[in-house]
Amino acid sequence: MVIEFRSLWPGLIGRDVREAVQICVRQRPDIRIVRVLGPGDNLSPLPPGVIRLIVYNDNFHRVLPPGPYIG
């Protein structure tokens, strides 16, 4: 499994988290898990063979840098 730490969607930084997740899942229908994390939150282990979308957000439900990524 390759982890892509750079955002595939940098243009979504600052957008509403729900809207950003919908856009990402439409473009990547192979995504099986979506994790929306607050600043400083840690990821849980990834089950083998699963594509996971990671989105960091602030207290206002806005996407933070680095933007949504697969990991």
Backbone bond lengths (Angstrom), bond angles and torsions (degrees), N, CA, C in turn:
res aa  C-N    CA-C-N  psi(-1)  N-CA   C-N-CA  omega(-1)  CA-C   N-CA-C  phi
1 M - - - 1.448 - - 1.523 108.10 -
2 V 1.298 116.39 126.55 1.463 122.06 177.47 1.521 108.50 -93.71
3 I 1.324 116.19 131.51 1.461 120.77 177.14 1.517 108.19 -100.73
4 E 1.317 116.78 123.88 1.457 122.81 -178.25 1.525 108.47 -100.46
5 F 1.360 117.00 96.17 1.452 119.73 -176.49 1.521 112.79 -78.00
6 R 1.314 118.56 -13.14 1.460 119.39 175.53 1.526 107.40 -88.01
7 S 1.288 114.98 147.99 1.455 119.07 -177.90 1.520 110.76 -72.42
8 L 1.308 115.15 137.03 1.461 120.71 172.18 1.524 110.48 -86.49
9 W 1.338 115.71 -9.59 1.455 121.85 -176.69 1.527 111.28 -134.76
10 P 1.330 119.44 59.48 1.470 119.82 -178.26 1.529 113.11 -62.90
11 G 1.318 117.71 -23.39 1.459 121.13 179.44 1.523 113.73 -69.89
12 L 1.342 117.06 -8.46 1.462 120.29 -179.67 1.524 112.83 -91.46
13 I 1.324 118.46 -3.75 1.465 121.44 178.16 1.529 108.38 -61.29
14 G 1.323 115.74 129.71 1.462 121.60 -178.72 1.519 113.98 92.56
15 R 1.326 117.51 -11.56 1.472 120.92 180.00 1.528 110.41 -83.15
16 D 1.313 116.50 166.18 1.451 122.91 175.63 1.533 109.43 -62.47
17 V 1.328 117.30 136.26 1.463 121.91 -176.68 1.523 111.64 -60.03
18 R 1.317 117.91 -45.97 1.474 120.39 -178.24 1.523 111.20 -60.55
19 E 1.316 116.42 -43.37 1.462 121.09 178.34 1.527 110.26 -63.59
20 A 1.328 117.11 -42.81 1.464 121.25 -179.59 1.525 111.26 -63.02
21 V 1.327 117.25 -43.14 1.468 120.75 179.28 1.525 110.15 -62.29
22 Q 1.320 117.87 -43.30 1.466 120.85 178.93 1.520 111.33 -59.73
23 I 1.323 117.01 -43.13 1.468 121.22 179.31 1.521 110.25 -62.59
24 C 1.325 116.86 -46.76 1.465 121.27 -177.77 1.525 111.57 -62.99
25 V 1.322 117.01 -44.88 1.461 120.81 -178.08 1.527 111.14 -67.97
26 R 1.319 117.22 -34.34 1.474 119.72 175.36 1.522 110.71 -63.50
27 Q 1.335 116.70 -40.36 1.463 120.81 -178.23 1.523 112.41 -78.73
28 R 1.327 116.99 -27.13 1.469 121.86 -179.15 1.526 109.22 -128.68
29 P 1.342 118.09 78.64 1.463 120.05 -177.45 1.526 113.92 -66.02
30 D 1.340 117.62 -7.21 1.461 120.45 177.73 1.527 112.57 -81.34
31 I 1.327 118.67 -4.52 1.468 122.11 177.99 1.526 108.19 -67.30
32 R 1.338 116.43 127.92 1.463 121.83 -178.59 1.522 113.27 -110.36
33 I 1.341 117.51 -25.34 1.462 121.90 -179.33 1.517 108.08 -130.77
34 V 1.319 116.80 136.20 1.465 121.91 174.54 1.522 107.20 -118.21
35 R 1.334 116.35 124.26 1.467 121.48 176.00 1.515 108.31 -114.56
36 V 1.319 117.12 118.43 1.458 122.78 174.73 1.524 105.73 -105.59
37 L 1.331 115.97 116.35 1.460 122.07 -173.34 1.515 111.55 -116.86
38 G 1.310 115.50 147.00 1.453 121.08 172.88 1.519 109.94 -83.07
39 P 1.323 117.78 169.05 1.461 120.61 178.78 1.533 110.37 -57.19
40 G 1.310 116.39 129.83 1.461 121.58 178.23 1.513 115.03 84.57
41 D 1.328 119.08 -5.87 1.467 120.70 177.04 1.520 109.76 -69.49
42 N 1.343 115.56 151.42 1.461 121.16 179.83 1.517 110.64 -106.64
43 L 1.324 115.04 153.12 1.458 121.09 177.33 1.518 110.27 -81.99
44 S 1.312 116.03 147.87 1.456 121.46 171.89 1.525 108.00 -86.44
45 P 1.343 117.53 162.45 1.468 119.62 177.94 1.530 110.63 -58.59
46 L 1.309 115.18 147.59 1.464 121.85 -178.32 1.522 110.19 -95.26
47 P 1.331 118.07 127.57 1.464 119.49 175.02 1.529 109.89 -61.51
48 P 1.335 117.89 144.85 1.464 120.71 -179.28 1.529 112.13 -57.72
49 G 1.316 115.47 137.87 1.453 121.98 174.42 1.517 116.06 76.24
50 V 1.313 118.06 10.25 1.463 121.64 -177.27 1.527 109.74 -103.72
51 I 1.326 116.52 137.09 1.463 122.12 176.01 1.525 107.18 -95.04
52 R 1.336 115.67 123.81 1.465 120.94 -176.07 1.522 109.96 -121.34
53 L 1.323 116.40 135.99 1.454 123.54 174.21 1.519 108.16 -98.47
54 I 1.336 117.02 129.81 1.455 122.32 178.29 1.516 108.52 -114.14
55 V 1.330 115.66 129.42 1.460 121.71 178.95 1.528 107.45 -133.66
56 Y 1.329 116.88 121.56 1.463 120.89 173.20 1.521 108.61 -91.79
57 N 1.350 115.67 140.85 1.462 119.25 -178.92 1.519 110.37 -138.56
58 D 1.330 114.70 161.20 1.459 120.77 178.02 1.532 109.18 -93.72
59 N 1.302 117.28 -172.24 1.466 121.30 -179.71 1.521 113.13 -71.97
60 F 1.323 117.21 -4.24 1.465 121.91 179.91 1.525 111.78 -108.32
61 H 1.342 116.81 14.15 1.470 123.64 178.54 1.522 112.15 61.16
62 R 1.321 116.07 38.06 1.459 122.82 176.01 1.520 108.94 -109.40
63 V 1.332 116.63 141.62 1.462 122.17 -179.42 1.526 109.87 -67.62
64 L 1.333 115.58 131.48 1.459 122.55 177.81 1.528 110.79 -102.09
65 P 1.343 117.88 159.66 1.466 120.49 172.88 1.530 109.87 -60.29
66 P 1.301 118.81 144.72 1.453 128.35 15.79 1.518 113.82 -86.93
67 G 1.330 118.25 6.19 1.460 121.17 -174.66 1.520 109.09 92.23
68 P 1.329 117.61 168.56 1.461 120.85 -179.29 1.527 111.58 -58.69
69 Y 1.337 115.55 139.13 1.463 120.00 176.44 1.520 110.08 -146.67
70 I 1.331 114.66 162.33 1.457 122.56 178.04 1.517 107.58 -92.05
71 G 1.320 116.98 131.53 1.467 119.06 179.54 1.498 112.12 -165.88
